[in-house]
């Protein structure tokens, strides 16, 4: 089964709703000039910014338009890799620690 990147979940949910209702549920996604400019980098920064804007718009829609989605167990999996991160041990430089190869995975 293919893993779904977390940043694509909002778009996936929108497409699922589109498939069930026959139209896109978000008629518009509003953003200011700075946000629109940030969506034009064509890299992870743009993905993050647009995902956040789309998720807010979708969340606003879902607060007034309740829908039901049926998901069979194991069909939805989200996996995200995170960068290495220093862990404060409280011992200055004598003892150091770092979390490496961090992977978060969620399944429905």
Backbone as JSON Lines, residues from 0, in Angstrom:
{"i":0,"aa":"X","n":[0.84,-1.17,0.0],"ca":[0.0,0.0,0.0],"c":[0.89,1.24,0.0]}
{"i":1,"aa":"X","n":[0.56,2.22,-0.81],"ca":[1.35,3.44,-0.93],"c":[1.05,4.38,0.24]}
{"i":2,"aa":"X","n":[2.1,4.99,0.76],"ca":[1.96,5.93,1.87],"c":[1.53,7.3,1.34]}
{"i":3,"aa":"X","n":[0.67,7.98,2.05],"ca":[0.19,9.3,1.65],"c":[0.96,10.35,2.45]}
{"i":4,"aa":"X","n":[1.68,11.26,1.79],"ca":[2.37,12.31,2.54],"c":[1.36,13.16,3.31]}
{"i":5,"aa":"X","n":[1.75,13.54,4.51],"ca":[0.86,14.32,5.37],"c":[0.41,15.61,4.7]}
{"i":6,"aa":"X","n":[1.29,16.23,3.94],"ca":[0.96,17.5,3.3],"c":[-0.1,17.35,2.22]}
{"i":7,"aa":"X","n":[-0.35,16.13,1.76],"ca":[-1.33,15.91,0.71],"c":[-2.7,15.5,1.25]}
{"i":8,"aa":"X","n":[-2.81,15.35,2.57],"ca":[-4.05,14.85,3.15],"c":[-5.23,15.77,2.9]}
{"i":9,"aa":"X","n":[-5.02,17.09,3.04],"ca":[-6.12,18.05,2.81],"c":[-6.62,17.96,1.38]}
{"i":10,"aa":"X","n":[-5.7,17.86,0.43],"ca":[-6.09,17.74,-0.97],"c":[-6.82,16.43,-1.21]}
{"i":11,"aa":"X","n":[-6.34,15.36,-0.6],"ca":[-6.99,14.06,-0.74],"c":[-8.42,14.09,-0.21]}
{"i":12,"aa":"X","n":[-8.6,14.71,0.96],"ca":[-9.94,14.81,1.53],"c":[-10.86,15.61,0.63]}
{"i":13,"aa":"X","n":[-10.34,16.7,0.06],"ca":[-11.13,17.5,-0.88],"c":[-11.55,16.67,-2.08]}
{"i":14,"aa":"X","n":[-10.63,15.87,-2.6],"ca":[-10.95,15.03,-3.77],"c":[-11.97,13.94,-3.42]}
{"i":15,"aa":"X","n":[-11.88,13.4,-2.2],"ca":[-12.87,12.4,-1.77],"c":[-14.25,13.03,-1.72]}
{"i":16,"aa":"X","n":[-14.33,14.23,-1.16],"ca":[-15.61,14.94,-1.1],"c":[-16.09,15.25,-2.51]}
{"i":17,"aa":"X","n":[-15.18,15.67,-3.4],"ca":[-15.54,15.94,-4.79],"c":[-16.14,14.7,-5.43]}
{"i":18,"aa":"X","n":[-15.51,13.56,-5.21],"ca":[-15.98,12.31,-5.8],"c":[-17.39,11.96,-5.29]}
{"i":19,"aa":"X","n":[-17.65,12.22,-4.01],"ca":[-18.95,11.85,-3.45],"c":[-20.05,12.85,-3.8]}
{"i":20,"aa":"X","n":[-19.7,14.11,-4.01],"ca":[-20.71,15.12,-4.29],"c":[-20.73,15.58,-5.74]}
{"i":21,"aa":"X","n":[-19.74,15.22,-6.53],"ca":[-19.72,15.59,-7.93],"c":[-19.28,17.01,-8.2]}
{"i":22,"aa":"X","n":[-18.76,17.71,-7.19],"ca":[-18.26,19.06,-7.39],"c":[-17.23,19.36,-6.29]}
{"i":23,"aa":"X","n":[-16.38,20.34,-6.56],"ca":[-15.43,20.74,-5.54],"c":[-16.18,21.5,-4.45]}
{"i":24,"aa":"X","n":[-15.86,21.2,-3.21],"ca":[-16.59,21.82,-2.11],"c":[-16.05,23.2,-1.76]}
{"i":25,"aa":"X","n":[-14.81,23.48,-2.1],"ca":[-14.23,24.78,-1.82],"c":[-14.33,25.65,-3.06]}
{"i":26,"aa":"X","n":[-15.24,26.61,-3.03],"ca":[-15.39,27.5,-4.17],"c":[-14.24,28.48,-4.28]}
{"i":27,"aa":"X","n":[-13.61,28.75,-3.16],"ca":[-12.48,29.68,-3.16],"c":[-11.57,29.39,-1.98]}
{"i":28,"aa":"X","n":[-10.31,29.75,-2.13],"ca":[-9.34,29.68,-1.05],"c":[-8.7,31.06,-1.0]}
{"i":29,"aa":"X","n":[-8.96,31.79,0.06],"ca":[-8.47,33.16,0.19],"c":[-7.1,33.19,0.84]}
{"i":30,"aa":"X","n":[-6.23,34.05,0.32],"ca":[-4.92,34.25,0.92],"c":[-4.42,35.65,0.59]}
{"i":31,"aa":"X","n":[-3.59,36.19,1.46],"ca":[-3.04,37.52,1.22],"c":[-1.87,37.43,0.24]}
{"i":32,"aa":"X","n":[-1.32,38.58,-0.13],"ca":[-0.24,38.61,-1.13],"c":[0.99,37.84,-0.69]}
{"i":33,"aa":"X","n":[1.36,37.96,0.59],"ca":[2.55,37.26,1.09],"c":[2.36,35.74,1.03]}
{"i":34,"aa":"X","n":[1.19,35.28,1.4],"ca":[0.91,33.84,1.35],"c":[0.9,33.35,-0.09]}
{"i":35,"aa":"X","n":[0.29,34.13,-0.98],"ca":[0.25,33.75,-2.4],"c":[1.67,33.66,-2.96]}
{"i":36,"aa":"X","n":[2.52,34.61,-2.59],"ca":[3.9,34.59,-3.06],"c":[4.63,33.36,-2.52]}
{"i":37,"aa":"X","n":[4.37,33.01,-1.26],"ca":[5.02,31.84,-0.65],"c":[4.6,30.54,-1.32]}
{"i":38,"aa":"X","n":[3.46,30.54,-1.99],"ca":[2.99,29.33,-2.69],"c":[3.64,29.17,-4.06]}
{"i":39,"aa":"X","n":[4.5,30.1,-4.48],"ca":[5.07,30.07,-5.82],"c":[6.5,29.55,-5.88]}
{"i":40,"aa":"X","n":[7.03,28.98,-4.79],"ca":[8.41,28.5,-4.78],"c":[8.57,27.12,-5.41]}
{"i":41,"aa":"X","n":[7.49,26.38,-5.55],"ca":[7.52,25.03,-6.15],"c":[8.45,24.09,-5.38]}
{"i":42,"aa":"X","n":[8.39,24.15,-4.06],"ca":[9.17,23.24,-3.23],"c":[8.39,22.95,-1.95]}
{"i":43,"aa":"X","n":[9.06,22.38,-0.96],"ca":[8.39,21.99,0.29],"c":[7.78,23.19,1.01]}
{"i":44,"aa":"X","n":[8.41,24.37,0.89],"ca":[7.85,25.56,1.54],"c":[6.46,25.85,0.99]}
{"i":45,"aa":"X","n":[6.35,25.81,-0.34],"ca":[5.05,26.08,-0.97],"c":[4.03,25.03,-0.57]}
{"i":46,"aa":"X","n":[4.45,23.77,-0.53],"ca":[3.54,22.7,-0.13],"c":[2.99,22.94,1.27]}
{"i":47,"aa":"X","n":[3.88,23.31,2.2],"ca":[3.46,23.56,3.57],"c":[2.48,24.72,3.66]}
{"i":48,"aa":"X","n":[2.81,25.81,2.97],"ca":[1.96,27.01,3.04],"c":[0.59,26.71,2.45]}
{"i":49,"aa":"X","n":[0.56,26.1,1.24],"ca":[-0.73,25.83,0.62],"c":[-1.53,24.81,1.42]}
{"i":50,"aa":"X","n":[-0.87,23.79,1.95],"ca":[-1.58,22.79,2.76],"c":[-2.24,23.43,3.96]}
{"i":51,"aa":"X","n":[-1.55,24.38,4.59],"ca":[-2.12,25.07,5.74],"c":[-3.33,25.91,5.35]}
{"i":52,"aa":"X","n":[-3.21,26.64,4.24],"ca":[-4.33,27.48,3.77],"c":[-5.51,26.61,3.36]}
{"i":53,"aa":"X","n":[-5.23,25.53,2.63],"ca":[-6.31,24.64,2.18],"c":[-6.97,23.95,3.37]}
{"i":54,"aa":"X","n":[-6.18,23.54,4.35],"ca":[-6.74,22.88,5.53],"c":[-7.65,23.82,6.32]}
{"i":55,"aa":"X","n":[-7.25,25.1,6.44],"ca":[-8.1,26.06,7.13],"c":[-9.42,26.27,6.39]}
{"i":56,"aa":"X","n":[-9.35,26.38,5.06],"ca":[-10.57,26.56,4.26],"c":[-11.46,25.32,4.36]}
{"i":57,"aa":"X","n":[-10.84,24.15,4.3],"ca":[-11.6,22.91,4.38],"c":[-12.21,22.74,5.78]}
{"i":58,"aa":"X","n":[-11.46,23.11,6.81],"ca":[-11.97,23.04,8.17],"c":[-13.18,23.96,8.35]}
{"i":59,"aa":"X","n":[-13.08,25.16,7.8],"ca":[-14.2,26.11,7.87],"c":[-15.43,25.53,7.16]}
{"i":60,"aa":"X","n":[-15.22,24.92,5.99],"ca":[-16.33,24.3,5.26],"c":[-16.97,23.17,6.08]}
{"i":61,"aa":"X","n":[-16.12,22.33,6.69],"ca":[-16.63,21.16,7.4],"c":[-17.35,21.51,8.7]}
{"i":62,"aa":"X","n":[-17.13,22.72,9.23],"ca":[-17.85,23.11,10.46],"c":[-19.32,23.37,10.18]}
{"i":63,"aa":"X","n":[-19.66,23.7,8.94],"ca":[-21.07,23.98,8.61],"c":[-21.68,22.94,7.69]}
{"i":64,"aa":"X","n":[-20.87,22.14,7.04],"ca":[-21.35,21.12,6.1],"c":[-20.84,19.76,6.54]}
{"i":65,"aa":"X","n":[-21.62,19.09,7.36],"ca":[-21.18,17.82,7.91],"c":[-21.32,16.72,6.87]}
{"i":66,"aa":"X","n":[-20.28,15.92,6.76],"ca":[-20.28,14.82,5.8],"c":[-19.87,13.55,6.51]}
{"i":67,"aa":"X","n":[-20.18,12.44,5.91],"ca":[-19.75,11.15,6.44],"c":[-18.83,10.48,5.44]}
{"i":68,"aa":"X","n":[-17.75,9.96,5.93],"ca":[-16.8,9.24,5.08],"c":[-16.61,7.85,5.67]}
{"i":69,"aa":"X","n":[-16.75,6.84,4.84],"ca":[-16.54,5.47,5.28],"c":[-15.15,5.04,4.85]}
{"i":70,"aa":"X","n":[-14.36,4.62,5.81],"ca":[-12.99,4.17,5.54],"c":[-12.82,2.79,6.11]}
{"i":71,"aa":"X","n":[-12.42,1.84,5.28],"ca":[-12.13,0.5,5.76],"c":[-10.8,0.51,6.49]}
{"i":72,"aa":"X","n":[-10.68,-0.32,7.51],"ca":[-9.46,-0.39,8.29],"c":[-8.23,-0.63,7.43]}
{"i":73,"aa":"X","n":[-7.18,0.13,7.67],"ca":[-5.94,-0.05,6.93],"c":[-5.87,0.69,5.61]}
{"i":74,"aa":"X","n":[-6.94,1.38,5.21],"ca":[-6.93,2.07,3.91],"c":[-6.16,3.38,3.94]}
{"i":75,"aa":"X","n":[-6.14,4.05,5.06],"ca":[-5.47,5.36,5.13],"c":[-4.24,5.22,6.01]}
{"i":76,"aa":"X","n":[-3.1,5.56,5.44],"ca":[-1.83,5.53,6.17],"c":[-1.09,6.82,5.87]}
{"i":77,"aa":"X","n":[-0.58,7.44,6.9],"ca":[0.19,8.67,6.75],"c":[1.55,8.45,7.38]}
{"i":78,"aa":"X","n":[2.6,8.83,6.66],"ca":[3.96,8.65,7.16],"c":[4.74,9.94,6.9]}
{"i":79,"aa":"X","n":[5.45,10.4,7.93],"ca":[6.22,11.65,7.8],"c":[7.59,11.44,8.43]}
{"i":80,"aa":"X","n":[8.64,11.85,7.72],"ca":[10.01,11.78,8.23],"c":[10.39,13.15,8.78]}
{"i":81,"aa":"X","n":[11.09,13.16,9.9],"ca":[11.51,14.4,10.54],"c":[13.03,14.46,10.63]}
{"i":82,"aa":"X","n":[13.59,15.67,10.65],"ca":[15.05,15.8,10.73],"c":[15.57,15.4,12.12]}
{"i":83,"aa":"X","n":[16.86,15.09,12.17],"ca":[17.5,14.79,13.45],"c":[17.38,16.0,14.37]}
{"i":84,"aa":"X","n":[17.27,15.74,15.66],"ca":[17.09,16.84,16.61],"c":[17.87,16.57,17.88]}
{"i":85,"aa":"X","n":[18.57,17.61,18.35],"ca":[19.34,17.52,19.58],"c":[18.38,17.41,20.77]}
{"i":86,"aa":"X","n":[18.74,16.59,21.75],"ca":[17.94,16.42,22.96],"c":[18.74,16.98,24.13]}
{"i":87,"aa":"X","n":[18.12,17.89,24.86],"ca":[18.78,18.49,26.02],"c":[18.83,17.47,27.14]}
{"i":88,"aa":"X","n":[20.05,17.12,27.57],"ca":[20.22,16.13,28.64],"c":[20.33,16.79,30.01]}
{"i":89,"aa":"X","n":[20.49,18.11,30.02],"ca":[20.64,18.82,31.28],"c":[22.05,18.73,31.85]}
{"i":90,"aa":"X","n":[22.99,18.2,31.07],"ca":[24.37,18.03,31.54],"c":[25.36,18.81,30.7]}
{"i":91,"aa":"X","n":[24.95,19.94,30.18],"ca":[25.84,20.8,29.4],"c":[26.46,20.0,28.27]}
{"i":92,"aa":"X","n":[27.77,19.98,28.18],"ca":[28.44,19.3,27.07],"c":[28.97,17.92,27.45]}
{"i":93,"aa":"X","n":[28.86,17.55,28.73],"ca":[29.41,16.27,29.17],"c":[28.66,15.08,28.55]}
{"i":94,"aa":"X","n":[27.35,15.15,28.53],"ca":[26.54,14.1,27.93],"c":[25.65,14.74,26.87]}
{"i":95,"aa":"X","n":[25.69,14.19,25.68],"ca":[24.86,14.72,24.59],"c":[23.98,13.61,24.05]}
{"i":96,"aa":"X","n":[22.86,14.01,23.46],"ca":[21.94,13.05,22.87],"c":[21.29,13.68,21.64]}
{"i":97,"aa":"X","n":[20.92,12.83,20.71],"ca":[20.27,13.29,19.49],"c":[19.27,12.24,19.02]}
{"i":98,"aa":"X","n":[18.1,12.69,18.64],"ca":[17.1,11.79,18.05],"c":[17.4,11.73,16.55]}
{"i":99,"aa":"X","n":[17.54,10.52,16.02],"ca":[17.9,10.36,14.6],"c":[16.88,9.49,13.87]}
{"i":100,"aa":"X","n":[16.78,9.72,12.58],"ca":[15.9,8.92,11.71],"c":[14.48,8.84,12.28]}
{"i":101,"aa":"X","n":[13.91,9.98,12.59],"ca":[12.59,10.03,13.21],"c":[11.52,9.83,12.13]}
{"i":102,"aa":"X","n":[10.66,8.86,12.35],"ca":[9.57,8.56,11.42],"c":[8.29,8.43,12.22]}
{"i":103,"aa":"X","n":[7.28,9.22,11.85],"ca":[5.96,9.13,12.48],"c":[5.01,8.48,11.47]}
{"i":104,"aa":"X","n":[4.22,7.55,11.94],"ca":[3.27,6.86,11.06],"c":[1.94,6.73,11.77]}
{"i":105,"aa":"X","n":[0.85,7.03,11.07],"ca":[-0.49,6.9,11.61],"c":[-1.33,6.09,10.62]}
{"i":106,"aa":"X","n":[-2.21,5.26,11.16],"ca":[-3.06,4.42,10.31],"c":[-4.5,4.54,10.79]}
{"i":107,"aa":"X","n":[-5.42,4.45,9.86],"ca":[-6.84,4.4,10.19],"c":[-7.37,3.03,9.8]}
